[in-house]
Amino acid sequence: MRWFNYFIGIAAAFFIGISHAEIQPDNPFPRVKMVTSMGDIVVELNRDAAPLTVKNFFRYIKKAQYNDTIFHRLVPDFVIQGGGYNEDFQGKPHYEKIANESGNGLNNEYGTIAMARERKPHSGTRQFFFNLNDNSSLDPDNGDWGYAVFGRIVEGLDVLEAMAELESQAYSDDIGWADVPVDPPILKRIEVIPQN
């Protein structure tokens, strides 16, 4: 019985260690593929510039928490945001809020991915957005916090451009939100691309 308990303890420690292991810890620029209802987008993440944000993003990916979520907010020529709601516009659970890594040298330029947040600077959890323009207004300025960029699209800009052309409602009476796509794109899943 003692050996059995010992074995169970070792096995549990092994699997816990696996579940908390970093994804590609030696790769400063890991890549992920977002499989969406409109096509695939490959994003190169920047662990060097935004280590906390990338670690947080991977935490949701490992638990398949982005599967079948929607891009629920589309502001033409500005941003498209997703990762927080399912197709019924129900909020998904999230982990604790993370520190804001804006000011890391990465700017909110066209095709970059950044952490969405509430008004408070350190309030980001799971939602992210793609910049549909060069949005310098979202960068830190004169001591004001910005929105932390943590990667950029390296394949699939055509998909982003197609999303940007979708019809967006200035206000949805059905759900009481602004800037809601009439037909929200679906993020089916995010796959980690194997390291070369």
C-alpha positions in Angstrom: 0.0 0.0 0.0 2.9 2.3 0.8 4.4 1.7 -2.6 1.0 2.3 -4.3 0.6 5.7 -2.5 4.2 6.6 -3.4 3.5 5.8 -7.1 0.3 7.8 -7.1 2.1 10.8 -5.5 4.9 10.7 -8.1 2.4 10.4 -11.0 0.3 13.3 -9.7 3.4 15.5 -9.4 4.4 14.5 -12.9 1.1 15.5 -14.4 0.8 18.7 -12.4 4.3 19.6 -13.6 3.2 19.0 -17.2 0.1 21.1 -16.9 2.0 24.0 -15.4 5.0 23.7 -17.8 5.7 26.7 -20.0 5.0 26.3 -23.7 8.2 26.5 -25.7 10.1 28.2 -22.8 13.3 28.7 -24.9 11.5 30.3 -27.8 11.2 34.1 -27.4 8.9 34.3 -30.4 6.4 31.4 -30.3 3.7 31.2 -33.0 0.1 30.2 -32.8 -2.5 29.6 -35.4 -6.0 31.0 -34.9 -8.5 28.9 -36.7 -11.5 31.1 -37.4 -14.7 30.9 -39.3 -13.2 33.2 -41.9 -9.8 31.6 -42.3 -6.5 31.1 -40.4 -4.4 33.8 -38.8 -0.8 33.0 -37.6 0.4 35.3 -34.8 4.0 35.5 -33.7 4.0 36.3 -30.0 6.8 38.4 -28.4 7.8 36.8 -25.1 10.8 39.1 -24.8 8.7 42.3 -24.7 5.6 40.9 -23.0 6.4 37.8 -21.0 3.5 38.1 -18.5 0.9 38.7 -21.2 2.2 35.8 -23.4 2.3 33.5 -20.4 -1.3 34.5 -19.6 -2.4 34.0 -23.2 -0.9 30.5 -23.3 -2.7 29.6 -20.0 -6.0 30.0 -21.8 -4.8 28.2 -24.9 -3.6 25.2 -22.9 -7.1 24.9 -21.4 -8.8 25.3 -24.8 -10.6 28.4 -23.3 -10.6 30.3 -26.5 -12.4 27.5 -28.4 -15.7 28.6 -30.0 -15.5 32.2 -28.8 -16.5 35.1 -31.0 -15.0 38.4 -32.1 -17.8 40.4 -30.4 -16.5 44.0 -31.0 -15.7 45.6 -34.3 -14.9 49.3 -34.6 -14.2 50.0 -38.3 -10.7 51.2 -39.0 -9.8 50.8 -35.4 -9.9 47.3 -33.7 -11.6 43.9 -33.7 -11.8 42.3 -30.3 -12.5 38.8 -29.1 -11.7 36.0 -26.8 -14.3 36.7 -24.0 -17.7 35.5 -25.1 -19.3 32.4 -26.7 -21.7 32.5 -29.6 -24.6 33.3 -27.3 -22.7 36.4 -26.0 -22.2 34.7 -22.6 -19.0 35.7 -20.8 -16.4 33.0 -20.4 -14.6 32.5 -17.1 -11.3 34.1 -16.5 -8.2 33.9 -14.3 -6.9 36.8 -12.2 -6.2 40.2 -13.8 -2.6 40.7 -15.0 -0.1 43.5 -15.0 -0.2 45.9 -17.9 2.9 45.6 -20.0 2.3 48.6 -22.3 5.4 50.7 -22.7 7.4 47.6 -23.7 8.6 49.1 -27.0 5.8 47.5 -29.1 3.3 49.9 -30.6 -0.4 49.4 -31.5 0.3 49.3 -35.2 -1.8 47.6 -37.9 -1.8 43.9 -37.6 -0.6 43.7 -34.0 -2.4 41.9 -31.2 -2.9 43.6 -27.9 -4.4 42.9 -24.5 -7.9 44.3 -24.0 -8.8 45.7 -20.6 -11.2 47.8 -18.6 -10.5 51.5 -17.8 -8.2 50.5 -14.9 -4.7 49.8 -16.4 -4.1 46.4 -14.8 -7.5 44.9 -15.5 -6.8 42.6 -18.5 -7.7 39.0 -18.3 -8.5 37.0 -21.4 -9.8 39.3 -24.1 -7.5 40.6 -26.9 -7.8 42.7 -30.0 -6.2 43.2 -33.4 -5.3 46.6 -34.5 -7.0 47.5 -37.8 -5.0 50.7 -38.2 -1.9 52.4 -36.7 -3.5 53.3 -33.3 -1.0 55.4 -31.5 -3.8 56.6 -29.2 -3.6 53.2 -27.6 0.1 53.5 -26.8 1.3 54.9 -23.4 1.5 58.7 -23.4 2.8 61.2 -20.8 2.5 58.7 -17.9 -0.9 57.3 -19.0 -1.1 53.6 -19.4 -1.7 52.2 -22.9 -2.7 48.8 -24.2 -0.1 46.1 -24.1 0.9 44.7 -27.6 2.3 41.2 -27.3 2.6 40.0 -30.9 1.9 40.5 -34.6 0.2 38.7 -37.5 2.7 37.0 -39.8 0.2 35.1 -41.9 -3.4 35.8 -42.6 -3.6 39.5 -42.9 -6.1 38.9 -45.7 -8.4 37.3 -43.1 -8.0 40.3 -40.8 -8.9 42.6 -43.7 -12.0 40.5 -44.5 -13.0 40.8 -40.9 -12.5 44.5 -41.0 -15.0 44.7 -43.9 -17.8 43.1 -41.9 -20.9 45.1 -41.1 -20.8 46.4 -37.6 -23.8 47.7 -35.6 -23.1 51.0 -33.9 -25.4 49.7 -31.2 -27.2 46.4 -30.8 -30.6 46.6 -29.2 -30.6 42.8 -28.7 -27.7 42.7 -26.3 -27.3 46.4 -25.4 -23.7 46.7 -26.7 -22.0 49.0 -29.1 -19.9 48.0 -32.1 -21.2 44.5 -32.5 -20.6 42.7 -35.8 -23.9 41.6 -37.5 -22.4 38.2 -38.1 -19.5 37.8 -35.5 -16.6 35.7 -36.7 -15.9 32.6 -34.6 -12.6 31.7 -33.1 -12.8 27.9 -33.4 -9.5 27.2 -31.7 -5.9 28.3 -31.2 -3.1 25.9 -32.1 0.5 26.2 -31.0 2.8 25.9 -34.0 5.6 23.4 -33.3 9.0 25.0 -32.8 11.5 24.5 -35.6 
